[in-house]
Amino acid sequence: MAGISAKLVKELREKTGAGMMDCKKALTENDGDMTKATEWLRQKGTISADKKQGRVAAEGLVESYIHTGGRIGVLVEVNCETDFVARREEFQELVKNIAMQIAACPNVEFVRVKDIPEATTAKEKEIEMGRDDLEGKPDNIKEKIVSGRIDKRLNEIALLPQPYIRDQTITVEDLVKESIAKLGENIQVRRFVRFVLGEGIEKEESNFADEVAAQTGQK
């Protein structure tokens, strides 16, 4: 590990939350390049996280986030395996950040792409197949274009594929996997609900000129 300073190791550890030995190894494997070492650790964390994701996670937290002005609110449930991890500051911060992410993504309706009902997917396909720019194209080309558009649309309405608001180089799913690697437990975003002030209420439309006329006694 010659040439890898303790200061560099500490900097990488503070940036990623990974263990000291893992940081040393990442920097050594990548010739001291901080960016490459970070990606190396993320990849290592993803592999480790994938192994844990089949385990039961029934503890965790329900967190709320109310956006400034009180017009948008979020409730989210994030699960882990033990109450011990649920009490850890890193897990609590993760859940708060996920709640903020949901508030910042008005189009998101589902946690994962696989949670999206088949009826929603079928409706999206029907819409895309009827678009004018596909008219006259061969069916196989049309299917390929539509498939790509549907994949894009489904990723737009699911939470986990979203770019993380605090670091656009990773997704929310990457963030969760990094936390799994760091905390050593399976972590799952189970469900959420977003409240938007006045959403769904049919507001009465009024004509300003008629209001003035009514107030002054004019017809």
C-alpha positions in Angstrom: 0.0 0.0 0.0 3.0 2.3 -0.5 2.1 5.7 -1.7 -1.5 5.6 -0.2 -1.5 8.2 2.6 -3.6 7.9 5.7 -5.1 11.3 4.9 -6.3 9.9 1.5 -7.8 6.8 3.2 -9.6 9.0 5.8 -11.0 11.2 3.0 -12.4 8.2 1.1 -13.8 6.8 4.3 -15.6 10.0 5.2 -16.9 10.3 1.6 -18.2 6.7 1.3 -18.7 5.4 4.9 -16.8 2.3 4.0 -14.4 0.5 6.4 -10.8 1.6 6.7 -9.3 -1.6 5.2 -11.8 -1.5 2.3 -10.8 2.1 1.6 -7.1 1.2 1.6 -7.8 -1.7 -0.8 -9.9 0.5 -3.1 -7.2 3.1 -3.3 -4.5 0.6 -3.8 -6.4 -1.2 -6.6 -7.1 2.1 -8.3 -3.6 3.8 -8.0 -4.9 6.3 -5.5 -7.6 7.7 -7.8 -10.4 8.9 -5.5 -13.1 8.7 -8.2 -12.2 5.2 -9.3 -11.8 4.0 -5.7 -15.3 5.3 -4.9 -16.8 3.5 -7.9 -14.9 0.3 -6.8 -16.4 0.5 -3.3 -19.9 1.2 -4.7 -19.6 -1.9 -6.9 -18.3 -4.0 -4.0 -21.2 -2.7 -1.9 -23.7 -3.5 -4.6 -22.6 -7.1 -4.8 -22.7 -7.4 -1.0 -26.2 -5.8 -0.9 -27.5 -8.2 -3.6 -26.6 -11.1 -1.3 -28.6 -9.7 1.6 -31.8 -8.6 -0.2 -33.5 -12.0 0.2 -33.5 -11.7 4.0 -36.6 -10.7 5.9 -36.8 -7.1 6.9 -39.6 -6.4 9.3 -38.2 -3.6 11.5 -37.4 -0.1 10.5 -39.1 3.3 10.6 -42.1 5.3 9.3 -40.8 8.8 8.5 -42.6 12.0 7.6 -41.4 15.0 5.6 -43.3 18.2 5.3 -42.0 20.6 2.6 -41.6 24.3 3.4 -44.9 26.0 3.3 -46.9 22.9 4.3 -48.2 22.2 0.8 -46.5 18.8 0.3 -46.2 16.0 2.8 -44.8 12.5 2.6 -45.1 9.4 4.8 -42.7 6.5 3.9 -42.0 3.1 5.5 -38.4 1.8 5.2 -37.6 -1.7 6.7 -34.5 -3.2 8.0 -33.8 -6.5 9.9 -33.3 -5.4 13.5 -34.4 -2.6 15.8 -30.7 -2.0 16.5 -30.1 -0.8 12.9 -33.4 1.1 12.9 -32.0 3.2 15.8 -28.8 4.0 14.1 -28.2 7.5 12.9 -27.2 6.4 9.4 -30.4 4.4 8.9 -32.6 7.3 10.1 -30.8 9.7 7.8 -31.4 7.4 4.9 -35.1 7.2 5.6 -35.3 11.0 5.9 -33.5 11.4 2.6 -35.9 9.0 0.9 -38.9 10.9 2.2 -37.4 14.1 0.8 -36.7 12.3 -2.5 -40.4 11.3 -2.8 -41.5 14.9 -2.1 -39.2 16.1 -4.9 -40.5 13.6 -7.4 -44.2 14.4 -8.2 -44.4 11.8 -11.0 -43.4 8.9 -8.8 -46.3 6.5 -7.9 -44.6 3.2 -7.1 -41.5 1.9 -5.3 -40.2 -0.4 -8.0 -40.9 -0.9 -11.7 -42.0 -4.5 -10.9 -44.7 -3.0 -8.6 -46.4 -1.2 -11.5 -49.7 -3.0 -12.5 -49.9 -4.7 -15.8 -52.9 -2.6 -16.7 -50.8 0.5 -16.3 -48.2 -0.9 -18.6 -50.8 -1.9 -21.2 -52.3 1.5 -21.1 -48.9 3.2 -21.7 -48.4 0.8 -24.7 -51.8 1.7 -26.1 -50.9 5.4 -25.9 -47.5 5.0 -27.4 -48.7 2.8 -30.3 -51.1 5.5 -31.3 -48.6 8.3 -31.6 -48.5 10.1 -35.0 -44.7 9.8 -35.3 -45.0 6.0 -35.6 -47.4 6.1 -38.5 -46.2 4.1 -41.5 -43.3 2.4 -39.7 -42.9 -1.4 -40.0 -44.5 -3.3 -37.0 -41.1 -4.6 -35.8 -39.6 -1.1 -35.7 -42.7 0.3 -34.1 -42.6 -2.4 -31.3 -38.9 -1.6 -30.6 -39.5 2.1 -30.4 -42.6 1.6 -28.2 -40.8 -0.8 -25.9 -38.0 1.8 -25.3 -40.5 4.5 -24.6 -42.5 2.3 -22.2 -39.3 1.3 -20.3 -38.4 5.0 -20.0 -41.9 5.9 -18.8 -42.1 3.1 -16.2 -38.7 4.2 -14.8 -40.1 7.7 -14.5 -43.0 6.7 -12.2 -41.0 4.3 -10.0 -38.9 5.6 -7.0 -35.9 3.3 -7.0 -34.6 4.2 -10.5 -34.8 8.0 -9.8 -31.5 9.9 -9.7 -30.8 10.7 -6.1 -31.4 14.4 -5.4 -28.2 14.8 -3.3 -26.0 13.0 -5.8 -27.2 12.7 -9.4 -24.5 10.2 -10.3 -26.4 7.4 -8.4 -30.0 6.3 -8.2 -32.1 5.8 -5.1 -31.6 2.1 -5.5 -27.8 2.6 -5.4 -28.2 4.7 -2.3 -30.2 1.9 -0.6 -27.6 -0.7 -1.6 -24.8 1.4 -0.3 -26.6 1.6 3.0 -27.1 -2.2 3.0 -23.4 -2.7 2.5 -22.6 -0.1 5.3 -25.1 -1.3 7.9 -24.9 -5.0 7.1 -28.6 -5.7 6.9 -31.3 -6.0 4.2 -33.1 -2.6 3.7 -36.3 -2.3 1.8 -38.5 0.7 0.9 -41.9 -0.8 1.5 -44.4 1.9 0.7 -45.1 5.6 0.7 -47.9 8.1 0.3 -47.6 11.7 -0.9 -50.0 14.4 0.2 -50.4 17.5 -2.0 -52.6 20.3 -0.6 -55.9 20.6 -2.4 -55.2 17.6 -4.7 -58.4 16.0 -6.0 -60.7 18.8 -4.8 -62.7 20.4 -7.6 -62.2 24.1 -7.2 -65.0 26.5 -8.1 -64.1 28.6 -11.1 -65.5 32.2 -10.8 -65.7 35.0 -13.2 -64.1 38.1 -11.7 -66.3 40.5 -13.8 -69.5 38.7 -12.6 -68.3 38.9 -9.0 -67.7 42.7 -9.2 -71.1 43.1 -10.9 -72.8 41.1 -8.2 -71.1 43.1 -5.4 -72.2 46.4 -6.9 -75.7 45.3 -7.6 -75.3 45.4 -11.4 -76.6 42.7 -13.8 
